[in-house]
Amino acid sequence: DGPSVSVLPWPAKSTDLNPIEHVWDLLDWRVRAIPPRNVQELAGVLVEEWGNISQQELANLVQSMRRRCTAVLNAAGGHTRY
């Protein structure tokens, strides 16, 4: 038998608990810093900036999940700063 995996019930539409939403936000901030003039430039900037997201930035998002979950619990599922 392999290792057991604990699974948490996860709200399907809880964006504050979905790390990828925060990656999209980071990407949005970076793209807005260099506003593209057309769709082709947008595509290029998106690909470039996606590649510029560091492993440390992604690790920070993953490590923030305990804080985020605690904030959601404390807010009884309501709005948090995340």
DADA-V762550 format. One line per field, one symbol per residue. psi: psi as a letter, one per 30 degrees, with the letter a starting at -180 (. if undefined). Layout:
# DADA-V762550
psi=???
This chain:
# DADA-V762550
psi=klklkkkkkkkehiffgjeeefeeeeeeeeeffijlfleeeeeeeeeeeeffkleeeeeeeeffeeeeeeeeeeghfaklf.
